[in-house]
Amino acid sequence: MNVAADAFRSALRRWASGVSIVTSRAGDTVHGMTVSAFSSVSLDPPLVLVCADKASNTLSVIDAGGVFAVNLLGARQQALSNLFASKDDEDRRFEGLDWSAAVTGSPILPGALASLDCRVEPAHDAGDHVIYVGRVEAVVEGEGEAPLVYYAGAYRSLSEAD
């Protein structure tokens, strides 16, 4: 039995997730994209995973560089999330951002609650996405109290769920 895409999408909208921006660097090329498909995998060794749409321009940068950073966004970073989610001016996302290079060279974004700098371990083909498992090589903890949360097609705060 096949599940209709609309029904699947509707069901997934009922799952709240934190919002992060995955960034990568290959040589002088930096790129990033907003993702909600992020998860921890293992504490020993420290592993995380992200799912990247095959249509994303960031995918080729991750493949070329073999590295990525997951920047966990705070509740007040909706504009940054929207900037990295929009297909408009995709090559200009980093203009005016005071980002720093992580151990791997991946961009660490200002104001993130935390950033996990990773080297790609395996990558797995998964339908219209690629699942990247990354070994965490460095952690940068930022300031902030609450994460940016996405639920039912909109940004939410944790207090709305209480």
C-alpha positions in Angstrom: 0.0 0.0 0.0 1.4 3.4 -1.0 1.0 6.4 1.3 0.0 9.6 -0.4 2.6 12.3 -0.2 0.0 14.8 1.1 -1.0 12.5 3.9 2.6 11.8 4.8 3.5 15.5 4.8 0.4 16.3 6.9 1.3 13.6 9.5 4.9 14.9 9.8 3.7 18.5 10.4 2.4 17.1 13.8 6.0 16.4 14.9 7.7 19.4 16.6 11.4 19.7 15.9 14.3 22.0 16.7 15.6 24.1 13.9 19.3 24.2 12.9 21.4 25.4 10.1 23.9 23.0 8.6 26.9 24.7 7.1 29.8 23.4 5.1 33.0 24.4 3.5 35.0 23.1 0.6 38.0 25.2 -0.2 36.8 28.8 -0.6 33.2 27.8 -1.0 30.9 28.0 2.0 27.2 27.1 2.0 24.4 26.4 4.4 20.8 25.3 4.7 18.1 25.3 7.3 17.2 21.8 8.4 14.9 20.2 11.0 16.0 16.6 10.3 18.9 16.4 12.8 19.5 13.9 15.5 22.1 12.6 17.9 23.2 9.1 17.1 25.9 8.0 19.5 27.8 9.3 22.6 30.8 7.1 22.1 32.0 7.9 19.5 30.1 11.2 19.3 27.9 11.0 16.2 25.0 13.0 14.8 23.0 12.8 11.6 21.5 15.3 9.3 19.2 14.7 6.3 19.9 16.9 3.2 17.6 17.3 0.2 19.3 16.1 -2.9 18.1 19.4 -4.6 20.1 21.5 -2.1 23.2 23.3 -3.2 24.7 22.6 0.2 24.8 18.9 -0.6 27.6 19.3 -3.2 29.7 21.4 -0.7 29.3 18.7 2.0 30.3 16.0 -0.5 33.3 18.0 -1.7 34.6 19.0 1.7 33.6 16.0 3.7 32.6 18.2 6.7 29.6 20.1 8.1 28.6 21.9 11.2 25.2 21.8 12.8 24.3 25.2 14.3 21.4 24.9 16.8 19.2 28.0 16.6 17.8 29.9 19.4 14.2 31.2 19.7 15.1 34.6 18.4 16.8 33.4 15.2 13.8 33.1 13.0 15.2 35.6 10.5 18.4 33.6 10.2 16.5 30.4 9.7 14.4 32.0 7.0 17.5 33.4 5.2 19.1 29.9 5.0 15.8 28.3 4.0 15.0 30.6 1.2 16.1 29.8 -2.4 16.4 33.5 -3.1 19.9 34.8 -3.1 21.2 31.4 -1.9 24.8 32.3 -2.8 24.6 35.4 -0.6 23.5 33.9 2.7 26.8 34.5 4.4 27.1 38.2 3.4 27.2 40.4 6.5 27.3 37.4 8.9 30.2 37.5 11.3 30.8 33.7 11.2 33.9 31.9 12.4 35.6 28.8 11.0 35.3 25.6 13.1 38.1 23.1 13.5 37.1 21.5 10.1 36.6 24.9 8.5 32.8 24.7 8.5 31.1 28.0 9.4 30.0 28.5 13.0 27.1 31.0 13.0 26.8 33.8 15.5 24.2 33.5 18.2 23.7 29.7 17.8 22.8 28.0 21.1 25.4 25.4 20.2 27.4 24.3 17.2 28.6 20.8 16.4 31.6 20.6 14.0 31.6 17.3 12.2 33.5 15.2 9.7 31.4 13.0 7.5 31.6 9.3 8.4 29.2 7.4 6.1 26.6 9.0 3.8 23.5 7.1 2.9 21.2 7.5 -0.1 17.6 7.8 1.2 15.0 8.6 -1.4 15.1 12.3 -2.2 17.6 13.0 0.6 21.1 12.0 1.7 21.6 11.0 5.3 25.0 12.2 6.5 26.4 10.7 9.7 29.0 13.0 11.2 31.7 12.4 13.8 31.6 15.4 16.1 35.2 16.9 16.3 34.4 20.0 18.2 31.6 21.6 20.2 31.0 25.4 20.6 28.4 26.4 23.2 26.7 29.7 22.8 24.3 31.8 24.9 20.6 31.5 25.0 17.7 30.0 26.8 15.3 28.4 24.4 15.6 26.7 21.0 13.8 27.7 17.8 11.0 25.1 17.4 9.0 24.3 14.2 5.6 22.7 14.4 2.6 22.6 12.1 4.2 24.8 9.5 5.2 27.6 11.9 7.8 28.7 14.4 6.7 28.1 18.0 8.1 28.8 21.4 8.3 26.2 24.2 5.8 28.2 26.3 3.1 27.6 23.6 3.5 23.9 24.2 3.0 24.2 28.0 
